[in-house]
Amino acid sequence: MNKGIKGRLIIRSYTAESGTIAGANVLKGGELALSGMLNGDIMVRQGGRLVLTGVVNGTVKNLGGSVEIESMLDHLYTTEGSVLIGGAVGSVSGPGPVKYEKGAVVGGVPLQKAVDTGAKQ
């Protein structure tokens, strides 16, 4: 086992992480600023916040928190809360709203303009 990999983190307050972790659970009042690598999943609960400038080899599950993706993520699943994607995401699913910045990459395709899926149809 690689001793440089931390286990699953429970985030209750502001935490900046630049190493490699196995997963995270961001609780209400917690904020994870991840500039390192995550091999697993991150769950962001209502009232939690994730700012991703690192790499996630797994899924970010937004269950009512605030998520900002500025780098690379395999999969995003969102039910509610807010999501802003400016980086590269392999796939996005779930009923929650997502805002994409111009130039964000989804499924390997760069977006030519900003998109807001939370806008009422």
Phi, psi and omega in degrees: 000137179285116182289349179279352181264124177278157178286199179285127182265143171253117187255116180244349179212184181297129178221125174258128183231124180244001180267200178254128180233162184266348181164170179205151175233111182264113184268171177307129181087353180265150175221126177249119173258100185257112176249001179264217182235141176235125176251086184155210184242154172239129175250125180249111182277167177304130182088357176263165181219139175233128171241112185254115172239006177255211183235133175243115173265078184165208185241137166262123178252111179264112182249042177115005180268199178241125183232131177233121182249114179244009182220231188244136182215135178294306187212139174243129172240127182225136179253327180193183183091205181232143178223132173234122180248119175240353182255216184244127180233131180294314179204157180228136177215170179103163185276355184286156180287147179222135172252131179248131174279153174303132181095349175299151182244125179234121181061030179085000183249120178287139179277135182275344178212163177291146181225139177234107181280355179275352179294135181293135182274000000 
